[in-house]
Amino acid sequence: MTKTIKIIGLTGSLREKSYNMAALRASAELLPEWVTLEILDLSSIPFFNEDIESEGVPQVVADFKRRLAEADAILISTPEYNYSIPPVLKNALDWASRGTELPLSGKPLAIMSASPDMLGGARVQYHLRQVCLRLRSQTLKSPKVLITNAKNKFDQDGKLIDNLARKSISKLLQALLDKTKTNPQLDQPASVVK
């Protein structure tokens, strides 16, 4: 019997034709059939404010945190804004860091970036790893996936057409699944997942 592994996907881009959203969709295509990838929309999460929190955590935030907690692993694909983390992603992670139970604590997490320039989001990955350390996730150190010159790697419909990028994402996903299968938080023993 094979346990279905559930991955939650997050992106720091709200753009309709986002390369990073397209990279998450490509990831879903590359996963084995016993793995699901649900991409969460972060656009409705309000800006973190302790005054709002003290009145009661908004339902959209409570739902977001519950979905993170229910996931077996997290996959983040994000652009780099001004050498760092886009506000929509940082805000969501700030909400996830609040309260007594951290939904990302002990959770395997992988990071990738797609960028139209040559650096491919290397700086955002560095900053994001620092934030994830505070969130106590089990963030993968490698392989690193930096999809550079993204406009040449995706077609007009947002399909990833670059074979090297597809192979890089596949290696990252395999590393994430390997980490997830050995995670003691997984409901069933790793031996049932093939």
N, C-alpha and C positions, 0 to 999 in steps of 0.2 A: 504494500500500500504506500502511495506517495502523498505526502502532505503538501498541499498547495501553499506556496510561499507568496506572501503579499508584500509588494513594494509600493511605497508612496513616492511619487515624483513631485518635485518642487522646482519652479524656475523663478528667477528674479526679473523676468521680462514680462511686460504687459502688452507688448507689441503684437498685433494680429499675425504678422508673418515672422515671428521671432525665430531665429536660428536655434535658440536653446529649447524652445518648445518643440521644434522640429526634431532636435536631437533626442528629446524624451520620447517622442512618437517613434523614432527609429529604434530606440532601445526596446520599446514594447514589441516591435516586430522581431527583434533578435533574441528575445527571451524564450526559453523552453515552454512547452504547453502547461507545465505544472507551476508556472510562476505568473502572477498577475501584476500589472503596473497600473496604478490609479494616479492620474495627474490631478493635483488639487489646484483650484483657482484661488489665488491669494488676494485678488483685487477687492473683495468685500470686507476684508479684515480691517477694522479701524486702526488708526495710529494709536500706538500704546500710550496710555495716559493713566497714571495711578489713581486719578480722581474717578475715571470711568471704572477701573478695576475695583475700587472700594465700594462702588454702588452695585457691583455684581458683574462677573465676567460676561461679556456679551455672548449670546448664543452661538454666533458664527465662530467666535474664538473657542468656546467650549467644544463645538463640533470639530474644529480643526485639531485641537489637542487630543480629542478622543480618537480621531482617525490616525494620528501619528502613533498614539499608544497601541492601537490595534494592529499596526503594521509590523511586519517582521524585519523590514529594512527600509532605508531611505536613499533615494537617488536625487541629487541636486544637479541641475544643469543651469548655469547662470552666466549672463554677460558681466562685464566689468564696467562699472560707472565711476569715472574719475579716480581710477586706480583702486577701487574698492567695491564693496557689496551694494547692490541696488537697494534702495529704501524699502521696496515692497517685500523683499526677502528678509532683510535685516529686521524689519518690523514684525513679521510673522515669527521669526526665531526669538525675538525679544518676548513676545507673548508666550511662546513655548517654554521660556526659561522661568516663568513666574509660577508661584504656588509651591506646594510641598512635594508634589509628584511631577518629576520631569519626564515628559513622554519620550524624549530622545535618549534618556539615560540607558547606557548599555546597548543601544540600538546600532547595528552595523549601518554605516553611512558612506556613500561614495559621491565624489564630486567630479563634474566635468564642465567644460566651458566651450562655447562656440563664439567666435569673434571675427568681424570682418578684417581685423588687422593681423599683423605678424606675431604679436605676443599671445594671442589666443586666450586671454583671461588668466594668465599666470599670477598676476598680483591679486585678483579677487580670490583665487583659490587659496593663496597664502593667508589672507585675512579671514576667509571663511573657516579655514582649519582652526584658527585661533578661537573664533566664536564657538565652534563645535566642541572644542576642548572644554569650554565652560559649561556647555550643555551635556557633557559627559557621554557623548556618543562614541562609538567605536569607529572612528573615521579612518578609512583606508589611506595608507600612505602612497600606495602605488597599485596599479599603473596610473600614471597621470594622463588624462585625456584633454588635450588642448586642440580644438578644431580651429586652425588658423585659416585666414582667407575664406571664411565661411560662404561668401556669396558664390564662390566657385565650387562648393562641395554639396550644395543643395539645389535642386531644380526649382522652377517657378511655383510648383505646387508644394514645396517644402519637403520633398522626399530627399533623403540623404543618398547621393549618387557616388560618393567617393569611397572606393573599396578600402583604402587604408584607414579612413575614419571609422568605417563600419567594423573593421577588425579591431581597432583600438577600443571602441565601445564594447565589443564582444568580450575582450579580455578584462575590461573593468567590471562588466556584469558577472563574469565567471568568478572573479575575485570576491565580489560582493556576495554572490551565492555561496561560495566556499566559506566565507566568514559567517554568513547567516546560518548555514547548516551546522556549524559547530558552536553556535551561540546557545548557552544554557537557557535563555529566555524563550527559545522556540518551543511550542507546545509539545511536539512529539520528538522522540530521539532522532538525531541526524541520520541514523542508519536507514530510516525509512524513505529518505529523499535520495533519489538517484539522478 
